Amino acid sequence: MKFDAPATTNPIDQLKIVGQPVDRIDGRLKTTGRAPYAYERYDIAPNAAYGYVVGAGIPKGRILSIDAAAAQALPGVLAVVTAESAGKLGKGSTNTAPLLGGPEVAHYHQAIALVVAESFELARAAAALLKVTYEHAEGSFDLASAKDTAVTPKTIKPESTVGISRPPSRLRPCNSTRPTPRLITRTR
């Protein structure tokens, strides 16, 4: 069977749609800054709440306490959610640490609290008022000393073997318009 001719006449072959200039419905509103975005739809969600995630200020350790009194005292703050108030959340399928840290902190800026308020600005300001007391722990940075604790996976997922048989990549510098003077990219 050869596919050297269209089976039927369709809009693409007639150039009625593809390749024709079409005005975007929201184009003028977006380019003039008047487009309503989802969070601005007060008619659909008149009492929307906004959240601000608070990240851990240490790379590894324990949370001894979170003083949320000042944040909760602000008018318009609806809740301060921590691992203590939310209960154990566990890990996502691709996460290496619990979704909400506490009392253990696994990595720097791991989510340890969520401040919920009537506006994003209020949630962010209330988050800045949280007073977190930590107990710092030493990190482990020496791979040779951790070698004996390494675990061999039971199975290797097919997607994790992609690229194993490829030749090593070469790095080459290229020009970029970003502030960084040189950008390194991979070539195969």
Secondary structure, 3 states (H helix, E strand, C coil): CCCCCCCCCCCCCCCCCCCCCCCCCCHHHHHCCCCCCHHHCCCCCCCCCEEEEEECCCCCEEEEEEECHHHHHCCCEEEEEEHHHHCCCCCCCCCCCCCCCCCEECCCCCEEEEEEECCHHHHHHHHHCCEEEEEECCCCCCHHHHHHHCCCCCCCCHHHHCCCCCCCCEEEEECCCCCCCCEEEEEC
